Amino acid sequence: MMNEPFFHIGILVRDVEAARADFTAKLGVEFEPVHSQQIATGETTRFCYSLQGPPYLELCEMTGSGSWSPEQPEGFHHIGVSDQDMAGRCALFGNEVDLIAPGDNGVPRVVLTRPEALHGVRVEYFDEKVAEMFQGYLRTRTAS
């Protein structure tokens, strides 16, 4: 069973700034500024979240290799879900997850399932601390 909250829909794009502008102009969706962050593989991702949600829209720029590779088509990439039991979730999927952000005591903070693990759909699981940090940030962005 999916854990709450059903947090975001990840959308893979070639140019995050252009996609941000298009989604705003054509759908009226507003976004936070674009962020850059290094993930466990050493690659740097560029992304932003909608201010409306949940579920939020996460625009993820194609980069490097693997899950965010430019060889993939633009469009739906993953469902993002907060999970209180990351160790249990990782055990359930076994070697069908990729580490995105390490955590404490060997328990990851963020993992992404491989498409073959769930009928072609990737699910990004993240712990409550990640969800709380993001929700706190969005509350301050929408209040200003």
Summary of the structure (lengths in Angstrom):
residues: 144
radius of gyration: 14.7
end to end distance: 35.9
largest distance: 44.4
contacts: 409
relative contact order: 0.19
helix: 34%
strand: 33%
